[in-house]
C-alpha cells in the first residue's frame, strides 16, 4: 500500500495551483530585474584579430636565421615591448581615450586599465604555435575595431623591430667575440713564434739536420783522431831516429827493407792507405838522408817541431769537434721535449683558430640574417583575420543573465511554495486524518462556493492568467534579446518601449 506521505505528480500539480502566485511572482520580479539590468548595464564590445606566424621565406638551407626562439617565447618578449607605456600612450592619445578636464585621472591609471582590456593568446596545435589572437574590449564598437587593428599592426611592427634588434644584437656579440678571439689568436701566434726563435735548432723539423750534422762532425772527429795518432807515431819515430843519428848507428841500407815492406803493403792496401803513405814518406826521408851523407840534427828538430804544431792544431780541432758534437747531441736530446711543448701550443692554437673560423662564419651568417630581417624575408606575422565591427556585446552576457534569471526566479518561487506548503498544517487528504487520529472517515463534503465567491474566484483566475501571460511575454522578449546574435534586437525593444 502506498504511503500517504508520498507525493504524487497530481499532488505537485495541486500544490502548483494552490501556490501559483508564490511561484509566479518571484519569477516575474526576477525577469523584471534581469531585463532592467540587460537594458541599463553598460555594453562592452570585443573585437579580435587573428595573426598567423609565417615561416621564413628564404630556405633555411641557404640562410639560417639567428632568431631561433620558438614563437611562443618570442610572442612573450614582444608582448612586453608591445604593452610598454610608450606604445600604449601613443594609442591612447591617438584615439582620445584620455578623459579631458579631469585632474583626478592619471595616465598611469589609464594605461593599466587599457592593459586589462588587451588580451594576447597563442593558438596552439600539435605542431606548435602557428598563430595568436589579439583582442580588445571597449564601449564603442567602431573604436574597438579600429583599436584592435591598430594593436595588431603595432604588434607586427614590434615583432619586426624585435627580430631585427635580436639579429643586430647577435651580430654585435659575435663581432666582439671575434675580436677577442682574434686578439688571443695573434697573441698565441706571437707566443709560438717567440718559442720557435728561442729554441731554434731544437725543433722537431730540425732533428734530421741535427743528426746529419752530428754524423758529419763524428766522421771528421774520427779522421782527425786518426791523423793525430799518425802524427804522434811519426814524432816518436823521428825522436828515435834523432837519438840513433846522434849515436852514429843509422844504417842507410834500411831503405831496401822499407821498400820491401811497402811492396807487401801495396799488395793489400791502396796507395792512399795511411800506412802506405807514411811508409812512402819514411823512404823519401831516408833516401834524402843517404844522399846528404848524414842527417842533420837541426833537420830532425825542425821536423819534430812542425809535427808538434800539427799535433797541437789537431788536438784543438778535436776538442772543438767534441764540443760541437755535444752541442748537437743536446739539441737532439731536447727535441722530444720541444716537440711535446709545440704540440701543446699548436693544439691550443688550432682550437682557437677553429673557434675564430666558426665565429667568422657565424658573423657572416648573422649579417645575412640582418639583411633578411630588414627586407622582411624571415619569419613574420601576418594578419589573416582582421578585426570586424562587433555586432554583439560580450558584457553583460545576456544568455547567462537570462538563464540565471529563470533559474533564480523559478527556484525561488518553487522554494517559497514548498516552504509554505510544508508549514501549512491543514489536512488535504482523508487518509492523513485517519492516520493522525486513527478514526475512519465516513464521508467528505466538497467545498461549496457562493455566487460572490465564484465571481471572486473567476476574477482571481483572470488576473492570474493575465499575470502569467505578461510573465510569458517577458520570458519571450528576454529570450529573444539574449539569444539574438546582434544587439539590434535589444535596440528594437528599447525603441518600441520608448514609443
C-alpha positions as CSV (number, residue, x, y, z in Angstrom):
1,X,0.0,0.0,0.0
2,X,1.3,3.4,-0.9
3,X,2.3,5.7,1.9
4,X,0.1,8.7,2.4
5,X,3.2,10.8,2.8
6,X,4.3,10.0,-0.8
7,X,3.9,12.9,-3.1
8,X,2.4,12.0,-6.5
9,X,2.6,14.1,-9.7
10,X,-1.0,15.1,-9.1
11,X,-0.1,16.4,-5.6
12,X,2.7,18.5,-7.3
13,X,0.1,19.9,-9.7
14,X,-2.3,20.7,-6.9
15,X,0.5,22.5,-4.9
16,X,1.5,24.5,-8.0
17,X,-2.2,25.5,-8.5
18,X,-2.6,26.5,-4.8
19,X,0.7,28.4,-4.6
20,X,0.6,29.7,-8.1
21,X,1.1,33.3,-7.0
22,X,4.1,32.5,-4.9
23,X,5.7,30.6,-7.8
24,X,4.9,33.2,-10.5
25,X,5.6,36.4,-8.5
26,X,9.4,35.7,-7.8
27,X,9.8,34.7,-11.4
28,X,8.1,37.9,-12.6
29,X,10.3,40.0,-10.3
30,X,13.5,38.2,-11.4
31,X,12.5,38.8,-15.1
32,X,11.9,42.5,-14.4
33,X,15.2,42.8,-12.7
34,X,17.1,40.8,-15.4
35,X,15.5,42.8,-18.2
36,X,16.2,46.1,-16.4
37,X,19.8,45.1,-15.9
38,X,20.1,44.0,-19.6
39,X,18.7,47.3,-20.7
40,X,20.7,49.6,-18.4
41,X,24.0,47.8,-18.0
42,X,26.9,49.4,-20.0
43,X,27.6,47.4,-23.1
44,X,31.2,46.2,-23.6
45,X,32.2,45.1,-27.1
46,X,35.2,43.0,-28.0
47,X,37.0,42.7,-31.4
48,X,39.5,40.0,-32.2
49,X,42.1,39.7,-34.9
50,X,44.0,36.6,-35.8
51,X,47.6,36.8,-36.7
52,X,49.5,33.9,-38.3
53,X,53.2,33.1,-37.9
54,X,54.5,32.9,-41.4
55,X,57.7,30.7,-41.9
56,X,60.9,32.1,-43.3
57,X,60.6,32.9,-47.0
58,X,64.2,32.1,-47.8
59,X,65.1,28.4,-47.5
60,X,66.9,27.7,-44.3
61,X,69.5,25.7,-46.2
62,X,70.6,29.0,-47.8
63,X,70.2,31.4,-45.0
64,X,69.8,30.4,-41.3
65,X,68.1,33.0,-39.1
66,X,69.9,33.9,-35.9
67,X,66.4,34.4,-34.2
68,X,65.9,30.8,-33.2
69,X,63.4,31.2,-30.3
70,X,60.1,29.5,-30.6
71,X,57.1,31.6,-31.5
72,X,55.5,31.4,-28.0
73,X,58.7,32.7,-26.3
74,X,59.1,35.4,-28.9
75,X,55.5,36.5,-28.5
76,X,56.1,36.8,-24.8
77,X,59.0,39.1,-25.3
78,X,57.2,41.1,-27.9
79,X,54.2,41.4,-25.7
80,X,56.3,43.1,-23.0
81,X,57.6,45.5,-25.5
82,X,54.3,45.9,-27.2
83,X,52.5,46.7,-23.9
84,X,55.1,49.2,-22.9
85,X,53.8,52.5,-21.6
86,X,55.2,54.4,-24.6
87,X,53.3,52.4,-27.1
88,X,50.1,52.4,-25.1
89,X,50.2,56.1,-24.5
90,X,50.6,56.7,-28.3
91,X,47.4,54.6,-28.9
92,X,45.5,56.2,-26.1
93,X,46.3,59.7,-27.3
94,X,45.6,58.7,-30.9
95,X,42.1,57.5,-30.1
96,X,41.3,60.1,-27.4
97,X,40.9,57.6,-24.6
98,X,42.3,60.0,-22.0
99,X,39.5,61.9,-20.2
100,X,39.6,65.6,-20.6
101,X,39.2,68.2,-17.8
102,X,39.5,65.5,-15.1
103,X,42.6,66.2,-13.0
104,X,41.9,63.2,-10.8
105,X,42.6,60.7,-13.6
106,X,46.3,60.0,-14.3
107,X,47.9,58.5,-17.4
108,X,49.3,55.6,-15.4
109,X,45.8,54.5,-14.4
110,X,44.5,54.8,-18.0
111,X,47.5,52.7,-19.2
112,X,46.8,50.0,-16.6
113,X,43.1,49.9,-17.4
114,X,44.0,49.7,-21.1
115,X,46.3,46.7,-20.5
116,X,43.5,44.9,-18.7
117,X,41.3,45.3,-21.9
118,X,44.0,43.8,-24.2
119,X,44.4,40.0,-24.4
120,X,47.0,38.2,-26.5
121,X,46.6,34.5,-26.7
122,X,48.6,31.9,-28.5
123,X,46.7,29.5,-30.7
124,X,48.3,26.1,-30.4
125,X,48.1,22.9,-32.4
126,X,50.1,19.7,-32.5
127,X,53.0,21.2,-34.4
128,X,53.3,24.2,-32.1
129,X,52.1,27.7,-32.0
130,X,51.1,28.8,-35.5
131,X,49.0,31.8,-34.8
132,X,47.8,34.1,-32.0
133,X,44.9,36.4,-31.4
134,X,44.7,39.9,-30.2
135,X,41.5,41.1,-28.5
136,X,40.4,44.4,-27.1
137,X,37.3,45.4,-25.2
138,X,35.6,48.8,-25.1
139,X,32.2,50.6,-25.2
140,X,32.3,51.9,-28.8
141,X,32.2,49.1,-31.4
142,X,33.7,51.2,-34.1
143,X,36.5,52.3,-31.9
144,X,37.1,48.8,-30.5
145,X,37.5,47.5,-34.1
146,X,39.9,50.3,-35.0
147,X,42.0,49.9,-31.9
148,X,42.2,46.1,-32.3
149,X,43.5,46.5,-35.9
150,X,45.9,49.2,-34.7
151,X,47.1,46.9,-31.9
152,X,47.7,44.1,-34.5
153,X,49.7,46.4,-36.8
154,X,51.7,47.7,-33.8
155,X,52.3,44.1,-32.7
156,X,53.6,43.1,-36.1
157,X,55.8,46.2,-36.3
158,X,57.1,45.4,-32.8
159,X,57.9,41.9,-34.0
160,X,59.9,43.2,-36.9
161,X,61.8,45.6,-34.7
162,X,62.4,42.9,-32.1
163,X,63.7,40.4,-34.6
164,X,66.0,43.0,-36.2
165,X,67.1,44.0,-32.8
166,X,67.9,40.5,-31.8
167,X,69.8,39.8,-35.1
168,X,71.7,43.1,-34.7
169,X,72.5,42.2,-31.0
170,X,73.7,38.8,-32.1
171,X,75.9,40.3,-34.7
172,X,77.4,42.8,-32.2
173,X,78.1,39.9,-29.8
174,X,79.7,37.8,-32.5
175,X,81.8,40.8,-33.6
176,X,83.0,41.4,-30.1
177,X,83.8,37.7,-29.5
178,X,85.5,37.5,-32.9
179,X,87.7,40.5,-31.9
180,X,88.6,38.9,-28.6
181,X,89.4,35.6,-30.2
182,X,91.4,37.3,-32.9
183,X,93.4,39.1,-30.3
184,X,94.1,35.9,-28.4
185,X,94.9,34.2,-31.7
186,X,97.5,36.8,-32.5
187,X,99.0,36.5,-29.0
188,X,99.3,32.8,-29.5
189,X,100.9,33.2,-32.9
190,X,103.4,35.6,-31.3
191,X,104.0,33.1,-28.5
192,X,104.6,30.2,-30.9
193,X,106.9,32.5,-33.0
194,X,108.9,33.5,-29.9
195,X,109.1,29.9,-28.8
196,X,110.5,28.8,-32.2
197,X,113.0,31.6,-32.2
198,X,114.1,30.8,-28.6
199,X,114.6,27.1,-29.2
200,X,115.8,27.4,-32.8
201,X,117.8,24.3,-33.7
202,X,115.9,22.1,-31.2
203,X,112.7,22.0,-33.1
204,X,111.3,18.6,-34.4
205,X,111.6,19.5,-38.0
206,X,115.4,20.2,-37.5
207,X,116.0,16.7,-36.0
208,X,117.2,15.2,-39.3
209,X,119.5,18.1,-40.0
210,X,121.0,17.9,-36.4
211,X,121.5,14.2,-36.8
212,X,123.2,14.7,-40.2
213,X,125.4,17.5,-38.8
214,X,126.4,15.4,-35.8
215,X,127.2,12.4,-38.1
216,X,129.4,14.7,-40.2
217,X,131.2,16.0,-37.2
218,X,131.7,12.5,-35.9
219,X,133.2,11.5,-39.2
220,X,135.5,14.5,-39.0
221,X,136.4,13.6,-35.5
222,X,137.4,10.1,-36.5
223,X,139.6,11.4,-39.3
224,X,141.2,14.0,-37.0
225,X,141.8,11.4,-34.3
226,X,143.4,9.1,-37.0
227,X,145.7,11.9,-38.2
228,X,146.6,12.7,-34.6
229,X,147.6,9.1,-34.0
230,X,149.8,9.1,-37.1
231,X,151.5,12.4,-36.1
232,X,152.2,11.0,-32.7
233,X,153.7,7.9,-34.2
234,X,155.7,10.0,-36.6
235,X,157.0,12.2,-33.8
236,X,158.1,9.1,-31.9
237,X,159.9,7.7,-34.9
238,X,161.7,11.0,-35.6
239,X,162.8,11.2,-32.0
240,X,164.1,7.6,-32.2
241,X,165.9,8.4,-35.4
242,X,167.3,11.6,-33.9
243,X,168.7,9.6,-31.0
244,X,170.1,6.9,-33.3
245,X,171.7,9.5,-35.5
246,X,173.3,11.1,-32.5
247,X,174.9,7.7,-31.6
248,X,176.1,7.1,-35.2
249,X,174.1,4.0,-35.6
250,X,172.0,4.9,-38.6
251,X,172.0,2.3,-41.4
252,X,171.4,3.8,-44.8
253,X,170.5,0.3,-46.2
254,X,167.4,0.2,-44.2
255,X,165.7,1.7,-47.3
256,X,165.7,-1.7,-49.0
257,X,163.8,-3.3,-46.2
258,X,161.3,-0.5,-46.1
259,X,160.7,-0.7,-49.8
260,X,160.1,-4.5,-49.4
261,X,157.6,-3.7,-46.7
262,X,156.0,-1.1,-48.9
263,X,155.6,-3.7,-51.7
264,X,153.9,-6.0,-49.2
265,X,151.5,-3.3,-48.1
266,X,150.6,-2.3,-51.7
267,X,149.6,-5.9,-52.3
268,X,147.0,-5.5,-49.5
269,X,146.1,-1.8,-49.5
270,X,145.8,1.1,-51.9
271,X,148.3,3.9,-52.2
272,X,146.0,6.2,-50.2
273,X,146.1,4.0,-47.1
274,X,147.6,5.8,-44.1
275,X,150.3,3.1,-43.6
276,X,151.3,3.2,-47.2
277,X,151.5,7.0,-47.2
278,X,153.5,7.0,-44.0
279,X,156.0,4.4,-45.3
280,X,156.5,6.4,-48.5
281,X,157.3,9.5,-46.5
282,X,159.8,7.5,-44.5
283,X,161.5,6.1,-47.5
284,X,161.8,9.5,-49.0
285,X,163.3,11.0,-45.9
286,X,165.9,8.1,-45.6
287,X,166.7,8.5,-49.3
288,X,167.3,12.2,-48.9
289,X,169.4,11.5,-45.7
290,X,171.5,9.0,-47.6
291,X,172.3,11.4,-50.4
292,X,173.3,14.0,-47.9
293,X,175.8,11.6,-46.3
294,X,174.2,12.2,-42.9
295,X,171.1,13.7,-41.4
296,X,171.4,17.0,-39.7
297,X,170.2,17.2,-36.1
298,X,168.7,20.5,-36.9
299,X,166.5,18.9,-39.6
300,X,165.2,16.4,-37.1
301,X,164.3,19.1,-34.7
302,X,162.6,21.2,-37.3
303,X,160.5,18.3,-38.5
304,X,159.6,17.3,-35.0
305,X,158.5,21.0,-34.3
306,X,156.4,21.0,-37.4
307,X,154.7,17.8,-36.4
308,X,154.2,19.1,-32.8
309,X,152.4,22.2,-34.2
310,X,150.3,20.0,-36.4
311,X,149.6,17.8,-33.3
312,X,148.5,20.9,-31.3
313,X,146.3,22.1,-34.1
314,X,144.6,18.7,-34.4
315,X,144.1,18.4,-30.7
316,X,142.4,21.8,-30.7
317,X,140.2,20.8,-33.7
318,X,139.3,17.5,-32.0
319,X,138.3,19.4,-28.8
320,X,136.2,21.8,-30.9
321,X,134.6,18.9,-32.7
322,X,133.8,17.2,-29.4
323,X,132.2,20.4,-28.2
324,X,130.1,20.8,-31.4
325,X,129.1,17.1,-31.2
326,X,128.0,17.6,-27.6
327,X,126.1,20.8,-28.6
328,X,124.2,18.9,-31.4
329,X,123.7,15.9,-29.1
330,X,122.0,18.2,-26.6
331,X,119.8,19.6,-29.4
332,X,118.8,16.0,-30.4
333,X,118.1,15.1,-26.8
334,X,115.9,18.2,-26.3
335,X,113.9,17.7,-29.5
336,X,111.3,15.3,-28.0
337,X,110.6,17.8,-25.2
338,X,110.3,20.7,-27.6
339,X,108.0,18.5,-29.8
340,X,105.6,17.9,-26.9
341,X,105.6,21.6,-25.9
342,X,105.0,22.6,-29.5
343,X,102.1,20.1,-29.8
344,X,100.5,21.6,-26.8
345,X,100.9,25.2,-28.1
346,X,99.7,24.1,-31.6
347,X,96.7,22.3,-30.1
348,X,95.6,25.4,-28.3
349,X,96.3,27.5,-31.3
350,X,94.3,25.1,-33.6
351,X,91.4,25.1,-31.2
352,X,91.4,28.9,-31.1
353,X,91.7,29.1,-34.9
354,X,88.7,26.8,-35.3
355,X,86.8,28.9,-32.9
356,X,87.8,32.1,-34.8
357,X,86.7,30.5,-38.1
358,X,83.4,29.4,-36.6
359,X,82.8,32.9,-35.2
360,X,83.7,34.4,-38.5
361,X,81.3,32.1,-40.3
362,X,78.5,32.8,-37.8
363,X,79.2,36.6,-38.0
364,X,78.8,36.5,-41.8
365,X,75.6,34.5,-41.4
366,X,74.3,37.0,-38.9
367,X,75.0,39.8,-41.3
368,X,73.0,38.0,-44.0
369,X,70.3,37.3,-41.4
370,X,70.1,41.0,-40.5
371,X,69.7,41.8,-44.2
372,X,67.0,39.2,-44.4
373,X,65.1,40.6,-41.4
374,X,65.4,44.1,-42.7
375,X,63.9,43.0,-46.0
376,X,61.2,41.1,-44.0
377,X,62.1,37.8,-45.6
378,X,62.4,35.9,-42.3
379,X,59.7,34.5,-40.0
380,X,57.0,37.2,-40.0
381,X,53.5,37.7,-38.5
382,X,50.7,38.3,-41.0
383,X,47.1,39.3,-40.2
384,X,44.8,36.6,-41.7
385,X,41.6,37.7,-40.0
386,X,41.4,41.4,-39.3
387,X,39.1,42.7,-36.6
388,X,35.4,43.2,-37.7
389,X,32.9,45.6,-36.3
390,X,31.4,43.7,-33.3
391,X,27.6,43.3,-33.6
392,X,27.0,41.9,-30.1
393,X,28.3,42.9,-26.7
394,X,30.3,40.5,-24.7
395,X,29.4,42.2,-21.4
396,X,26.9,41.8,-20.0
397,X,26.4,38.2,-21.1
398,X,22.7,38.2,-21.9
399,X,22.4,34.5,-22.3
400,X,24.0,33.9,-19.0
401,X,21.8,36.5,-17.3
402,X,18.7,35.1,-19.0
403,X,19.5,31.6,-17.7
404,X,20.3,32.8,-14.2
405,X,17.2,34.9,-14.1
406,X,15.0,31.9,-15.0
407,X,16.9,29.7,-12.5
408,X,16.8,32.2,-9.7
409,X,13.1,33.3,-10.2
410,X,11.7,29.8,-10.7
411,X,13.9,28.3,-8.0
412,X,12.9,31.0,-5.5
413,X,9.2,30.6,-6.4
414,X,9.3,26.8,-6.0
415,X,11.2,27.1,-2.8
416,X,8.8,29.5,-1.4
417,X,5.8,27.4,-2.4
418,X,7.4,24.3,-0.9
419,X,8.1,26.2,2.3
420,X,4.5,27.4,2.6
421,X,3.2,24.0,1.8
422,X,5.4,22.4,4.4
423,X,4.4,24.9,7.1
424,X,0.7,24.5,6.3
425,X,-1.0,22.2,9.0
426,X,-4.3,21.8,7.3
427,X,-5.4,18.4,6.0
428,X,-5.7,17.9,2.3
429,X,-6.5,14.1,2.3
430,X,-8.8,11.9,4.3
431,X,-6.1,9.3,4.6
432,X,-4.0,11.8,6.6
433,X,-6.8,12.3,9.1
434,X,-7.2,8.6,9.5
435,X,-3.5,8.2,10.0
436,X,-3.2,11.0,12.6
437,X,-6.4,10.4,14.6
438,X,-6.8,6.7,14.0
439,X,-10.6,7.0,13.2
440,X,-12.2,6.2,9.9
441,X,-13.6,9.0,7.7
442,X,-17.2,8.2,6.9
443,X,-17.8,10.9,4.3
444,X,-16.2,14.1,2.8
445,X,-18.1,17.2,1.9
446,X,-16.9,19.1,-1.1
447,X,-16.3,22.9,-1.0
448,X,-19.4,24.9,-1.6
449,X,-18.9,28.4,-3.1
450,X,-21.4,31.3,-3.1
451,X,-22.1,33.3,-6.2
452,X,-19.8,36.1,-4.8
453,X,-17.0,33.6,-4.1
454,X,-17.3,32.2,-7.6
455,X,-17.1,35.6,-9.1
456,X,-14.1,36.4,-7.0
457,X,-12.5,33.2,-8.0
458,X,-13.0,33.8,-11.6
459,X,-11.6,37.4,-11.3
460,X,-8.5,36.0,-9.5
461,X,-8.0,33.4,-12.2
462,X,-8.4,36.1,-14.9
463,X,-5.8,38.3,-13.2
464,X,-3.5,35.3,-12.7
465,X,-3.9,34.4,-16.4
466,X,-3.1,37.9,-17.4
467,X,-0.1,37.9,-15.0
468,X,1.0,34.6,-16.4
469,X,0.7,35.9,-19.9
470,X,2.7,39.0,-19.1
471,X,5.4,36.8,-17.5
472,X,5.5,34.5,-20.5
473,X,5.8,37.6,-22.7
474,X,8.7,38.9,-20.6
475,X,10.3,35.5,-21.0
476,X,9.8,35.6,-24.7
477,X,11.2,39.1,-25.0
478,X,14.1,38.3,-22.8
479,X,14.9,35.1,-24.6
480,X,14.6,36.9,-28.0
481,X,17.1,39.6,-26.8
482,X,19.5,37.3,-25.2
483,X,19.6,34.6,-27.9
484,X,19.9,37.1,-30.7
485,X,23.2,37.2,-32.5
486,X,23.3,41.0,-32.5
487,X,22.3,43.9,-30.3
488,X,19.8,45.1,-32.9
489,X,17.0,43.2,-31.1
490,X,17.8,44.9,-27.8
491,X,17.8,48.3,-29.6
492,X,14.5,47.5,-31.3
493,X,12.9,46.6,-28.0
494,X,14.2,49.8,-26.5
495,X,12.8,51.9,-29.3
496,X,9.5,50.1,-29.0
497,X,9.3,50.7,-25.3
498,X,10.2,54.3,-25.8
499,X,7.2,54.8,-28.1
